[in-house]
Amino acid sequence: MIELHQMLHGYRLGHNYVQGSIFLPSIHDMDKIATLSDWSEFVDKGGERDYITAYPLLESPYYVIAKSWYADEMRRPGCVWTHSLLIQRNDLGKITDYSQLLGLFKRPVGDGEDLSGYSKSILLNETSFYYDSKGFPNLTEAKVSELYAAMLLQQPVSILKEIDNTELQKLLLKLYNYLPSDLLWQKSFCSGTSLP
């Protein structure tokens, strides 16, 4: 069993921490999570406005994988909900299929919803997951190789892909299965950006 902590960020007099199973003592790490959980202004060609972000924290022993959804139901434009999963650094090598984390992300339905479910940690029991063996029928081997090579680079890189948003999120996390945990700790990515 692997314990994952979780946090929910959304609009509360600005983009803020709403609920969570942990509040980190490092104000710098709490600020980093708040900043990276805010909307990246991403909208894909199909109109989707959800994406995943992954990054290590600098002062806390956690790696964050988060999913953000545009919050159309909010009165203020530009609002998002972001559900973050915090994985202890020592547990990074114990997760056998990172793409299965996508099934743990929960988007709140609305602002009046009971959000107390986010106040409990999640016990990850991978044997209970359904392992999807369908693969990626819309991707060529060259596209997968290019994304994997980009993950191995030391410098930041921006890759624009004509890949289905959901398939891209799953692929990026699936590629994490092939990175040593020490290398994974050094990696960050965002599947949705407004940058060219």
Secondary structure in CASP SS format (residue, H / E / C, confidence):
PFRMAT SS
TARGET T0000
AUTHOR 0000-0000-0000
METHOD secondary structure of the structure
MODEL  1
M C 1.00
I E 1.00
E E 1.00
L E 1.00
H E 1.00
Q E 1.00
M E 1.00
L E 1.00
H E 1.00
G E 1.00
Y E 1.00
R C 1.00
L C 1.00
G C 1.00
H E 1.00
N E 1.00
Y E 1.00
V E 1.00
Q E 1.00
G E 1.00
S C 1.00
I C 1.00
F C 1.00
L C 1.00
P C 1.00
S C 1.00
I H 1.00
H H 1.00
D H 1.00
M H 1.00
D H 1.00
K H 1.00
I H 1.00
A H 1.00
T H 1.00
L H 1.00
S C 1.00
D C 1.00
W C 1.00
S C 1.00
E C 1.00
F C 1.00
V C 1.00
D C 1.00
K C 1.00
G C 1.00
G C 1.00
E C 1.00
R C 1.00
D E 1.00
Y E 1.00
I E 1.00
T E 1.00
A E 1.00
Y E 1.00
P E 1.00
L C 1.00
L C 1.00
E C 1.00
S C 1.00
P C 1.00
Y E 1.00
Y E 1.00
V E 1.00
I E 1.00
A E 1.00
K E 1.00
S E 1.00
W E 1.00
Y E 1.00
A C 1.00
D C 1.00
E C 1.00
M C 1.00
R C 1.00
R C 1.00
P C 1.00
G C 1.00
C C 1.00
V E 1.00
W E 1.00
T E 1.00
H E 1.00
S E 1.00
L E 1.00
L E 1.00
I E 1.00
Q E 1.00
R H 1.00
N H 1.00
D H 1.00
L H 1.00
G H 1.00
K H 1.00
I C 1.00
T C 1.00
D C 1.00
Y H 1.00
S H 1.00
Q H 1.00
L H 1.00
L H 1.00
G H 1.00
L H 1.00
F C 1.00
K C 1.00
R C 1.00
P C 1.00
V C 1.00
G C 1.00
D C 1.00
G C 1.00
E C 1.00
D C 1.00
L C 1.00
S H 1.00
G H 1.00
Y H 1.00
S H 1.00
K C 1.00
S C 1.00
I E 1.00
L E 1.00
L E 1.00
N C 1.00
E H 1.00
T H 1.00
S H 1.00
F C 1.00
Y C 1.00
Y C 1.00
D C 1.00
S C 1.00
K C 1.00
G C 1.00
F C 1.00
P C 1.00
N C 1.00
L C 1.00
T C 1.00
E H 1.00
A H 1.00
K H 1.00
V H 1.00
S H 1.00
E H 1.00
L H 1.00
Y H 1.00
A H 1.00
A H 1.00
M H 1.00
L H 1.00
L C 1.00
Q C 1.00
Q C 1.00
P C 1.00
V C 1.00
S C 1.00
I C 1.00
L C 1.00
K C 1.00
E C 1.00
I C 1.00
D C 1.00
N H 1.00
T H 1.00
E H 1.00
L H 1.00
Q H 1.00
K H 1.00
L H 1.00
L H 1.00
L H 1.00
K H 1.00
L H 1.00
Y H 1.00
N C 1.00
Y C 1.00
L C 1.00
P C 1.00
S H 1.00
D H 1.00
L H 1.00
L H 1.00
W C 1.00
Q C 1.00
K C 1.00
S C 1.00
F E 1.00
C E 1.00
S C 1.00
G C 1.00
T C 1.00
S C 1.00
L C 1.00
P C 1.00
END
